[in-house]
Amino acid sequence: MVESKAKIDGEMYFTSNPNSDHHYQNFDFELLGQTLHFITDSGVFSKSTVDFGTRTMLEALPNTKLIEGKVLDLGTGYGPVGIAVAKTFDREVDMTDVNERALDLARKNAERNGVSSLVNIFQSDVYANVQDKYALILANPPIRAGKNVVTAMLQDAMHHLLPGGKLIAVLQKKQGAPSAQKNMASAFGNAKVIHKNKGYYILESTYGE
């Protein structure tokens, strides 16, 4: 996920096993018209509130036409995207992250918000453990993880989409949204900006368009 600081509590939030001391927080947040309840911790991304990039990406979803099928929340963190999508659209959602602490929180948050039966939460370094094909992949890439990671998240998405499935990603203009759009266009043959807000671009590519 995009963030202005590279480290959280002295370590990278895209570390598989954060070792910072626990500091749990609880907050409620409205996403897609749903009031959701979250527990967060140190060593995870945006632990005090749902970040602006994620909120901007979710704002674009109600106006997006999707085929039938599952959704992949790639880099779920403590789960706001996947949980909001499952609860609002009654879709099955796979939620993945490299950060085991974040995944533990995502499981707790899924239960808190009544969507445990709709979600499957598991560890994956980008697409390493992803086996399914999806109607939609949602990504808020961790820019500080480096260009190779971000490019893999965007370009390799096509191998995990159903025909007509979409990749939707959020990036800041100043952190490479234009080049990310070019990467997506190179892989998919199409890429467009479907929403903008305060320098955040929501990019969409469709597989097989």
ABEGO torsion letter per residue (X at the ends): XBBABABBGGBBAABABBABBBBBBBBBBBBGGBBBBBBBBBGBBGAABBBAAAAAAAAAAAABBBBBEBBBBBGAEAGAAAAAAAAAAGBBBBBBBABAAAAAAAAAAAAAAGAAAABBBBBBBEAAABABBBABBBBBBBAAAEAAAAAAAAAAAAAABBBGBBBBBBBBAAAGAAAAAAAAAAAAGBBBBABBBGGBBBBBBBBGX
